[in-house]
Amino acid sequence: MNKTEILVTGKNELTAGAVIALINTNPEWVATKAATDEEAIEKFHQRDFDLVLFADGTTEEEERKLRKVFTIQNPDIAIIKHKCDDESVLTAKIMAALDTQKNDKKPSFSFIDDALKNSGLNIVVQ
């Protein structure tokens, strides 16, 4: 079974380290850290990430730039921002983003069966 790949980017070493440690405690997730924008872009191009997490220390300008680069490369990427230290909030955010991403990828089918429409028989399918 493949693990969920999460890219964590942020300049605050303490916060990013705590986020990565928390993510890696979940056996289904694996986190990769990127301290700079360039490093985040490089790692994003090298691996197939399921989610990008902006940790504390990422400016609004950097976030906008990275969101644009990431969504051009992978339009289905889940991106979240986390600034607080509450572990349960972070876990809930990650799970919600992954669930939303999974539901968006589900194929949907719709069809109308009118094979007997012009048959001339009095058959009613209920």
N, C-alpha and C positions, 0 to 999 in steps of 0.2 A: 504494500500500500504506500502510495506517495504521501509525503508530508506536505503540509501547507507551507509554502515559502513566503516569508514576510521580510520586506526590506524596511529597516528602521533608519531614519535619517534625522539628525539633530546635532547641534554643536555643543549642547550641555552634556558633558561626559557622564555626570552622575545620573541624570535622568535617563539618558539613552542606555546606560549600562543596566539600570534597574529594569527598564522596559524589556531589554533583551533577555535578562535573567528570568523575568516573569514569563515571557513567551516561550523560552526554552524549557520551562518546567512542564509545559503541556506536551505530551508524547506525540501529538499529531501536528505540532507546529515546529518550525525551525526559523530562527531569526538571523539576519545578516545586517551588520551595522555599516553605515556610511556616514562619515563625519562632515564631508563637504558636498556641495552640489555636484561637482565634477565626479567625485567618487560614486555618488548615488547614480548618476547617469551611466557611468561605466559599468557598475555592477548590474544595473537594470538591463543593459544591452547584453551582458554576458549570461544571465540566468533568466529563467521563466518564473517571475514572482506572481503570487496570487493576490498579494495585498501590499500596499505601501503605507507606512505609518510615519507621520511627521511628529517627532518628539519635540520637547521644549528646546528652544534655541533656533528654530527655523523662522526666519522673517517672512512677512507676507509676500514680499517681492520674490524671495527664493521659492516659496511655496507655489506661487502662481507659475513661475518658470518651470519648476519640476512637474507640476500637474499637467502642463501643456505638453512637455516632452513625453511624459509617461503615457498620457491618453492618446497621443499620436502613435506611439509605438504599440500600445495595447489598449484599444478602446474599452475593453471589458475589465480593466484593472480596478480593484477596489482601493480607494484612498481614504484614510481617516487621519484625524488630528487628535493628539492626546497631550494634555498639559498638566493633569493632576496626578497625584501619587497613589490614588486609590486603585488597588489591584482588581477589585471586582468590577469597577467601571471600565477599566481597560479590557478585561476579558469579555465583558458584555458587548463593548463596542466592536471588538474583533469578530466575535461570533455573529453579531447582527450584520456586519458588513459582508462576511463570508456567506451568510444565509441569503442575503439580498442578491449577491453576485450569482450564487447557485440557482436561485429562482429565476433570475433574468436570463440565464443560459438554457433553461428548460425549453425544449421545442414544443410548439403548440400546433395542433392540427384541427382543421375544420373542414367538413365536407357534407354534401347533401347527396343522399342516395335516391335518385329518381329513375332507377332502372325500369320500374313497372309503370311509370307515368303514362306512357302512350301504348300500353299493351292491349287495351280494350277489355281487359278482364276486370271483374268487380272484386278486386282483391284489396283489402285494407290491411295495412301493416300497422300494428299498434305497439 
